[in-house]
Amino acid sequence: HAQLVESGGGSVQTGGSLRLTCTISGHTFTYYCMGWVRQAPEKGREGVAAIDRFGMTSYADSVKGRFTISFDNAEKILFLQMDGLKPEDSGTYYCAAEVLGASGSRTFQYNSWGQGTQVTVS
């Protein structure tokens, strides 16, 4: 019943900024942790940033100080503010969520994914 839909991707020059959004359907508390994962054409998937429902955040070393993840509980929207973009930030960005198990237990892994939005930095 849950659905994640990303938007906000595009092309930007080096040093520019983009703000990605992920709209979540269903109840917010279905998710314990949400985050952004990116994949470049010649690379595997890389976790970029994550936030739990209590507001605690974590970031990959490569984006610390440049990216900011946040979640609007009222509107059920996940954001990723990306500043000081570099060519190596290019790739497809996916919104992902740790959905609670049927018994209400944590899974400790991303098990719900959006379709992705393309980011190109040149």
N, C-alpha and C positions, 0 to 999 in steps of 0.2 A: 504493500500500500504506500510505502514511502517512495519519493522520487526526488532526485537532485538534478537541477538544471543550471548550468553555468552560463555566464555572459560576461562581456567586458574585454575580451581578447581583441587583439589587433596588432598593427605594425607601429613601431616607435623607434626613434633614433636612440643611439647610445646616450645614456644619461637621462632619458625621459622617464615618464611614469605611466602606469596603468593601474586601474582598480578593477579587480575581478569580483564578481558576485556569484553566489550560489543560492538559489531559491529552494527551500526545502518544503515539501508537502508533508502532511500528517502532523502528529504531535511532536513538538520539539524534544520532549523527553524520551522519545524513541531512541535518540542518539546520545551516547555518553561523550564521545570525542569526535570532533570533525577536523578535517585538514585539507591541505592542498598537496597534490602529488603531480610532478611534471615528468614528461618523457620527451627527450630529444630524438630526432630520427636515428641517430647512431648510438644511442645510449639506452640503458634500462630505466625503469621508473625510479624516481628519486623523491623522497619525502621532503617537502619544502617547509611547511609550517603546520602546526596543530594547535587546537584549543579544546579544552574540555568544557563541560557545561557549567563549571564553576569559574571559568574565566582564566584558568592557568594556561599559559602558552609555551610553546617550544619552537625552535627554528633550526634549520640546517645551518652549519657554520658558514656556508657559502652565501647565505642571504641575511645573516644577522646584521642589524643596523640599517638594512635597506628595505626589508619587507615587514609588514605588520598585518597580523591576522586578527580578526575580531568577529563577534557574532551578535546579531541583534535578536534577542530572545522574543521581543514583541512581534517583530515582523518575520521571524524565522528566515533570516538571510545571513549567510556566511560571506565575509569579505576578505580580500587579500589586496592590501595596498602595496604596490610595488614601485619603489623609487630608485633612482640611480641605476636603471636597468643596463645590463651588459649583454653583449652578443651571446654569451654562454647561458643566459637566462632563457633563450629561445626554446620553444617546444610546445607541446600540448599540455595544458594544465587541467587536471581533473579535480573536481570536488569529491571528497570521500568521507565516509562516516563509519564509525564503529557502532553498529546497531546492536542493541541489547538482545540477548538470546530469548527464546520462547519462555524460559523460566525466569526471565528478568536478570540473568547473570551477564557479566561483561564477557566479550569475546577477545578483547585485547588485539584486535586486528581490524583493518578496514574491510568491510564486507558489503558496502553499498557505494556505488560509483555513479557519477554523472557522465555525460557524453563527451565532455572535454571542450576546451576553447583554446584556439591557437594564439600564441604570443610569438611575435617575430621582432627581434631587436637587431638593428644594423647600423 
